[in-house]
């Protein structure tokens, strides 16, 4: 099964590919740049469930709407 695309279903019935296409997604590095933080801090946010991600194959992406929500909740 080498090279197969892994698609995970979310509780709302969407799979990762649909989620990536509908909400926009960024690489981990681009997500960290978008937030103005380190990749390590972004991984902490992901691990705590604060930032939503989607996985496509072996690659993980952060959902842009999740980053925007985080920024709006933590604006100073």
One Martini backbone bead per residue (centre of mass of N, CA, C, O) as a GRO file, in nm:
protein
   76
    1UNK     BB    1   0.054   0.065   0.014
    2UNK     BB    2   0.229   0.249  -0.132
    3UNK     BB    3   0.122   0.586  -0.169
    4UNK     BB    4  -0.115   0.613  -0.006
    5UNK     BB    5  -0.400   0.778   0.087
    6UNK     BB    6  -0.488   0.928   0.382
    7UNK     BB    7  -0.823   0.920   0.526
    8UNK     BB    8  -0.991   1.112   0.762
    9UNK     BB    9  -1.257   1.117   0.973
   10UNK     BB   10  -1.490   1.331   1.089
   11UNK     BB   11  -1.764   1.393   1.281
   12UNK     BB   12  -1.898   1.566   1.027
   13UNK     BB   13  -1.790   1.372   0.764
   14UNK     BB   14  -1.534   1.482   0.695
   15UNK     BB   15  -1.244   1.487   0.532
   16UNK     BB   16  -0.929   1.598   0.494
   17UNK     BB   17  -0.954   1.687   0.198
   18UNK     BB   18  -1.204   1.864   0.238
   19UNK     BB   19  -1.083   2.043   0.461
   20UNK     BB   20  -0.851   2.160   0.296
   21UNK     BB   21  -1.029   2.282   0.065
   22UNK     BB   22  -1.238   2.458   0.241
   23UNK     BB   23  -1.023   2.615   0.460
   24UNK     BB   24  -0.747   2.583   0.439
   25UNK     BB   25  -0.385   2.536   0.436
   26UNK     BB   26  -0.086   2.480   0.631
   27UNK     BB   27   0.202   2.447   0.713
   28UNK     BB   28   0.375   2.448   0.992
   29UNK     BB   29   0.564   2.679   0.918
   30UNK     BB   30   0.343   2.872   0.808
   31UNK     BB   31   0.177   2.877   1.069
   32UNK     BB   32   0.396   3.002   1.247
   33UNK     BB   33   0.427   3.258   1.080
   34UNK     BB   34   0.133   3.353   1.101
   35UNK     BB   35   0.156   3.369   1.428
   36UNK     BB   36   0.453   3.437   1.532
   37UNK     BB   37   0.597   3.153   1.585
   38UNK     BB   38   0.701   2.861   1.671
   39UNK     BB   39   0.688   2.534   1.598
   40UNK     BB   40   0.682   2.434   1.889
   41UNK     BB   41   0.436   2.599   1.980
   42UNK     BB   42   0.243   2.485   1.769
   43UNK     BB   43   0.265   2.192   1.868
   44UNK     BB   44   0.142   2.256   2.144
   45UNK     BB   45  -0.133   2.349   2.034
   46UNK     BB   46  -0.198   2.084   1.893
   47UNK     BB   47  -0.171   1.893   2.142
   48UNK     BB   48  -0.410   2.058   2.302
   49UNK     BB   49  -0.636   2.135   2.064
   50UNK     BB   50  -0.633   2.440   1.959
   51UNK     BB   51  -0.524   2.328   1.684
   52UNK     BB   52  -0.614   2.235   1.376
   53UNK     BB   53  -0.579   1.933   1.180
   54UNK     BB   54  -0.448   1.772   0.883
   55UNK     BB   55  -0.410   1.462   0.705
   56UNK     BB   56  -0.188   1.391   0.420
   57UNK     BB   57  -0.065   1.128   0.451
   58UNK     BB   58   0.241   1.239   0.601
   59UNK     BB   59   0.099   1.517   0.616
   60UNK     BB   60   0.069   1.814   0.807
   61UNK     BB   61  -0.199   2.048   0.864
   62UNK     BB   62  -0.310   2.368   0.913
   63UNK     BB   63  -0.594   2.540   0.983
   64UNK     BB   64  -0.671   2.856   0.910
   65UNK     BB   65  -0.926   2.899   1.086
   66UNK     BB   66  -0.780   2.819   1.350
   67UNK     BB   67  -0.574   3.052   1.347
   68UNK     BB   68  -0.778   3.285   1.341
   69UNK     BB   69  -0.923   3.212   1.602
   70UNK     BB   70  -0.679   3.234   1.785
   71UNK     BB   71  -0.615   3.531   1.729
   72UNK     BB   72  -0.894   3.647   1.820
   73UNK     BB   73  -0.870   3.529   2.120
   74UNK     BB   74  -0.543   3.653   2.149
   75UNK     BB   75  -0.578   3.945   2.141
   76UNK     BB   76  -0.420   4.268   2.249
   0.00000   0.00000   0.00000
